[in-house]
Structures are given as structure tokens and as C-alpha cells.
């Protein structure tokens, strides 16, 4: 049996540094995905 916890539970138990690192990581991954999809115009 799996117990699904709300996302707020994880955010509430994260330190500020962990949350900042998560936000930066998501932004970087989003930018890399955008650059991959957009491609390069030569």
C-alpha cells in the first residue's frame, strides 16, 4: 500500500537551502529543455 503525501508536507520539512537548490535546479532544467526544443538557427 502506498501512502501519497501532499507536496506541502515536503516543502514544510525542507530547509531554506534545500528549497533554494530545488528552485534553481528546476529553472536550469527548464532552460535546458527550452534550448533543446528551440534548437539553433544557423
C-alpha positions as CSV (number, residue, x, y, z in Angstrom):
1,X,0.0,0.0,0.0
2,X,1.4,3.4,-0.9
3,X,0.6,6.5,1.1
4,X,0.6,9.7,-1.0
5,X,1.6,12.7,1.0
6,X,0.7,16.2,-0.2
7,X,3.5,18.3,-1.7
8,X,3.1,20.8,1.2
9,X,4.4,18.2,3.6
10,X,7.7,18.0,1.8
11,X,8.0,21.8,1.4
12,X,7.2,22.3,5.1
13,X,10.1,20.0,6.2
14,X,12.7,21.4,3.8
15,X,15.4,23.9,4.9
16,X,15.8,27.2,3.1
17,X,18.9,26.0,1.3
18,X,17.2,22.8,0.1
19,X,14.3,24.8,-1.3
20,X,16.6,27.3,-3.0
21,X,18.6,24.5,-4.6
22,X,15.4,22.8,-5.8
23,X,14.1,26.1,-7.4
24,X,17.5,26.7,-9.1
25,X,17.6,23.1,-10.4
26,X,14.1,23.3,-11.8
27,X,14.9,26.6,-13.5
28,X,18.1,25.2,-15.1
29,X,16.4,22.1,-16.3
30,X,13.6,24.2,-17.7
31,X,16.0,26.4,-19.6
32,X,18.0,23.4,-20.9
33,X,14.7,21.7,-22.1
34,X,13.7,25.0,-23.8
35,X,17.1,25.3,-25.5
36,X,16.8,21.7,-26.7
37,X,13.4,22.1,-28.1
38,X,14.1,25.6,-29.7
39,X,17.2,24.4,-31.5
40,X,19.9,26.6,-33.0
41,X,19.3,28.7,-36.1
42,X,22.4,28.9,-38.3
